[in-house]
Amino acid sequence: MTGPSSWRAAVGGCRITFRSPLFHFPIGVRNVTEPLVGVKLVGPDEDAGSVHFDDFRRFCNTLNSCLKKSETAVTAEPERIRYRVSGLADGSAVVELQPIRPRKGQDRRREVVTFFKKAVADLRAGRRPDPRLNADALKDFKELYSGLKRTKEVWIDGEQLTSRYVANIDDYLKPAFASEGRVTGMLERLNVHNKNEFILYPAIGRPVACVFPDELFEQIRLAVKRNVTVYGAVFYPPDGPYPDSVQVKELEIHPPDAELPTLGQLRGAFRGCFGDQTTREFVRMIRDEQG
């Protein structure tokens, strides 16, 4: 980072100067336990680092969209969190945002801010992002850097975004290999805000984002927190053996484990199904047929 910049806020007609903790600066008296989002834009050298207003406006709109989509990913509910500007710096455009606690409902500000920051860090490092971030959300995260025309540097939470960050997102946006198939797992995180989606957690592999048509809603609503098998177009990432999304056409709900018979209860359940053959003769017959 470049040298420290002072932040100013008007209070009661006076100006208070303080410095941002997100960029490792000393700080004045205030509550530093609140979740914060810190960003910094540096303009071109010919403008002595000053940021063009068009770029600043475009970045703020994109940042707002990324924060909203992060909230939807975390809560699976309509956006409720608003943000206030808790710090502004002169020179390069440095902004600190503080989420405002909702008047009603659970306070999930820290979860949302942490999710946003982790998403940026994962994309910057080339790690596969959380599956709750769909392609539209990833395009917005990409625009945090690629959407700016005359900005030299972009920093989020003290970490610089680069062309590598954009290339990593492009890799994840590449068309995935798809085939008709099925995936079994625990159905959780049902989200019907502007889309029909839930997350399936298989026994192995990564969480799988599933989209479904309206006619399956009632069946899926009853399947939340249940083991299910979904059937449809299964999409695989270019670099992995496990699916990351499914366009669901059918759904089968499995009974809870407590309702399944034990091995002891199954003993003798299939007596007589081999006819006059012994178990050994039956197994030998199957092997001969397969050979």
DRENLO-436109 format. One record per residue (C-alpha): residue in three letters; y, x, z. Coordinates in steps of 0.02 Angstrom, whole numbers, padded with zeros to 5 digits, always signed. Layout:
// residues N
ALAYXZ ...
This chain:
// residues 291
MET+00000+00000+00000 THR+00180+00051-00019 GLY+00293+00076+00130 PRO+00326-00067+00251 SER+00443-00208+00206 SER+00533-00313+00334 TRP+00507-00500+00349 ARG+00650-00618+00397 ALA+00650-00795+00462 ALA+00801-00901+00505 VAL+00794-00970+00682 GLY+00940-01066+00758 GLY+01065-00988+00638 CYS+01006-00810+00678 ARG+00894-00697+00577 ILE+00739-00622+00657 THR+00659-00471+00576 PHE+00472-00445+00601 ARG+00330-00361+00509 SER+00163-00425+00444 PRO-00002-00383+00531 LEU-00097-00419+00369 PHE-00022-00263+00292 HIS-00043-00156+00448 PHE+00138-00166+00503 PRO+00204-00180+00682 ILE+00242-00359+00730 GLY+00367-00452+00835 VAL+00328-00586+00963 ARG+00221-00727+00892 ASN+00044-00795+00893 VAL-00066-00675+00793 THR-00226-00770+00827 GLU-00186-00900+00694 PRO-00276-00877+00527 LEU-00158-00802+00398 VAL-00159-00768+00212 GLY-00054-00618+00158 VAL-00014-00578-00025 LYS+00095-00450-00111 LEU+00153-00439-00291 VAL+00233-00283-00364 GLY+00336-00299-00523 PRO+00355-00174-00666 ASP+00431-00002-00641 GLU+00578-00040-00755 ASP+00628-00178-00633 ALA+00605-00065-00482 GLY+00455-00168-00425 SER+00545-00335-00425 VAL+00434-00480-00476 HIS+00482-00599-00616 PHE+00504-00776-00555 ASP+00387-00849-00688 ASP+00246-00738-00626 PHE+00285-00778-00445 ARG+00286-00966-00477 ARG+00124-00957-00577 PHE+00039-00852-00441 CYS+00091-00973-00303 ASN+00021-01122-00400 THR-00143-01030-00429 LEU-00155-00973-00248 ASN-00129-01153-00191 SER-00269-01212-00306 CYS-00387-01075-00242 LEU-00353-01122-00061 LYS-00384-01307-00097 LYS-00548-01270-00186 SER-00600-01157-00043 GLU-00568-01301+00078 THR-00671-01421-00029 ALA-00812-01293-00037 VAL-00814-01273+00153 THR-00788-01454+00207 ALA-00855-01554+00058 GLU-00709-01672+00091 PRO-00537-01706+00015 GLU-00407-01573+00053 ARG-00315-01599+00218 ILE-00244-01427+00258 ARG-00064-01387+00213 TYR+00017-01215+00223 ARG+00185-01154+00283 VAL+00271-00992+00233 SER+00271-00891+00393 GLY+00342-00732+00317 LEU+00440-00670+00166 ALA+00484-00490+00123 ASP+00621-00418+00016 GLY+00590-00292-00122 SER+00417-00330-00192 ALA+00365-00512-00169 VAL+00268-00517-00006 VAL+00218-00685+00066 GLU+00123-00734+00221 LEU+00048-00910+00231 GLN-00008-00999+00388 PRO-00118-01155+00377 ILE-00050-01303+00474 ARG-00170-01385+00596 PRO-00217-01560+00533 ARG-00157-01700+00646 LYS-00327-01784+00642 GLY-00506-01725+00625 GLN-00589-01558+00651 ASP-00487-01399+00639 ARG-00573-01294+00506 ARG-00425-01186+00455 ARG-00507-01024+00506 GLU-00667-01065+00410 VAL-00567-01103+00253 VAL-00458-00947+00262 THR-00610-00839+00299 PHE-00704-00916+00151 PHE-00556-00882+00035 LYS-00538-00702+00090 LYS-00725-00670+00078 ALA-00729-00745-00098 VAL-00591-00627-00154 ALA-00678-00478-00070 ASP-00847-00521-00148 LEU-00773-00541-00322 ARG-00675-00381-00303 ALA-00832-00285-00249 GLY-00944-00360-00383 ARG-01048-00461-00259 ARG-01109-00632-00315 PRO-00991-00763-00241 ASP-01040-00911-00134 PRO-01131-01042-00242 ARG-01010-01175-00179 LEU-00880-01098-00294 ASN-00911-01177-00463 ALA-00851-01113-00632 ASP-00683-01204-00619 ALA-00648-01123-00452 LEU-00696-00950-00517 LYS-00575-00972-00662 ASP-00435-01004-00537 PHE-00483-00850-00436 LYS-00477-00751-00598 GLU-00301-00815-00634 LEU-00238-00738-00471 TYR-00232-00576-00571 SER-00257-00612-00756 GLY-00129-00754-00761 LEU+00018-00638-00725 LYS+00109-00562-00874 ARG+00234-00440-00799 THR+00162-00398-00629 LYS+00101-00223-00597 GLU+00001-00249-00436 VAL-00077-00395-00343 TRP-00135-00376-00162 ILE-00224-00506-00056 ASP-00253-00474+00127 GLY-00218-00289+00101 GLU-00342-00269-00043 GLN-00284-00235-00221 LEU-00348-00340-00366 THR-00382-00245-00527 SER-00454-00270-00701 ARG-00625-00237-00622 TYR-00600-00395-00518 VAL-00572-00494-00678 ALA-00722-00415-00764 ASN-00834-00459-00617 ILE-00782-00642-00629 ASP-00810-00641-00818 ASP-00987-00580-00786 TYR-01021-00727-00671 LEU-00946-00849-00797 LYS-01064-00794-00936 PRO-01180-00931-00997 ALA-01337-00936-00891 PHE-01515-00951-00955 ALA-01575-01131-00938 SER-01743-01217-00948 GLU-01819-01382-00894 GLY-01901-01363-00725 ARG-01897-01406-00541 VAL-01836-01331-00378 THR-01891-01376-00201 GLY-01788-01353-00044 MET-01682-01432+00093 LEU-01543-01546+00029 GLU-01377-01516+00117 ARG-01188-01520+00088 LEU-01174-01678-00014 ASN-01001-01683-00097 VAL-00939-01831-00200 HIS-00754-01785-00201 ASN-00707-01776-00386 LYS-00887-01727-00426 ASN-01068-01767-00381 GLU-01142-01611-00305 PHE-01254-01551-00164 ILE-01327-01384-00112 LEU-01515-01357-00110 TYR-01585-01222+00005 PRO-01756-01161-00060 ALA-01880-01064+00046 ILE-01843-00908-00058 GLY-01696-00861-00165 ARG-01513-00909-00151 PRO-01436-01081-00118 VAL-01436-01188-00276 ALA-01288-01297-00327 CYS-01350-01463-00397 VAL-01250-01592-00495 PHE-01317-01768-00519 PRO-01274-01932-00607 ASP-01201-02081-00515 GLU-01363-02180-00525 LEU-01449-02055-00409 PHE-01317-02066-00272 GLU-01407-02188-00155 GLN-01570-02092-00167 ILE-01482-01927-00135 ARG-01383-01999+00011 LEU-01548-02045+00095 ALA-01616-01870+00059 VAL-01483-01771+00155 LYS-01567-01649+00276 ARG-01736-01684+00195 ASN-01852-01575+00091 VAL-01843-01630-00090 THR-01894-01575-00264 VAL-01765-01594-00402 TYR-01809-01601-00586 GLY-01694-01563-00730 ALA-01605-01420-00820 VAL-01625-01266-00709 PHE-01499-01125-00737 TYR-01534-00943-00699 PRO-01402-00806-00686 PRO-01417-00664-00814 ASP-01458-00538-00677 GLY-01576-00634-00561 PRO-01749-00714-00553 TYR-01696-00863-00447 PRO-01597-01015-00507 ASP-01418-01043-00452 SER-01387-01219-00518 VAL-01476-01376-00578 GLN-01420-01527-00678 VAL-01527-01654-00587 LYS-01616-01792-00684 GLU-01745-01845-00554 LEU-01771-01822-00368 GLU-01926-01832-00259 ILE-01905-01845-00070 HIS-02044-01766+00033 PRO-02100-01834+00202 PRO-02045-01741+00359 ASP-02163-01606+00420 ALA-02203-01711+00574 GLU-02279-01845+00462 LEU-02393-01726+00367 PRO-02577-01714+00421 THR-02635-01559+00512 LEU-02780-01452+00451 GLY-02888-01527+00587 GLN-02850-01702+00526 LEU-02896-01652+00348 ARG-03068-01592+00402 GLY-03197-01702+00315 ALA-03065-01802+00221 PHE-03138-01754+00052 ARG-03321-01773+00097 GLY-03420-01834-00053 CYS-03288-01792-00183 PHE-03401-01656-00256 GLY-03542-01778-00291 ASP-03713-01700-00260 GLN-03644-01523-00273 THR-03622-01406-00127 THR-03452-01326-00099 ARG-03519-01161-00168 GLU-03583-01246-00327 PHE-03418-01337-00351 VAL-03316-01176-00336 ARG-03436-01087-00456 MET-03414-01229-00582 ILE-03223-01212-00575 ARG-03232-01024-00601 ASP-03348-01047-00750 GLU-03227-01172-00829 GLN-03079-01056-00804 GLY-03175-00906-00871 
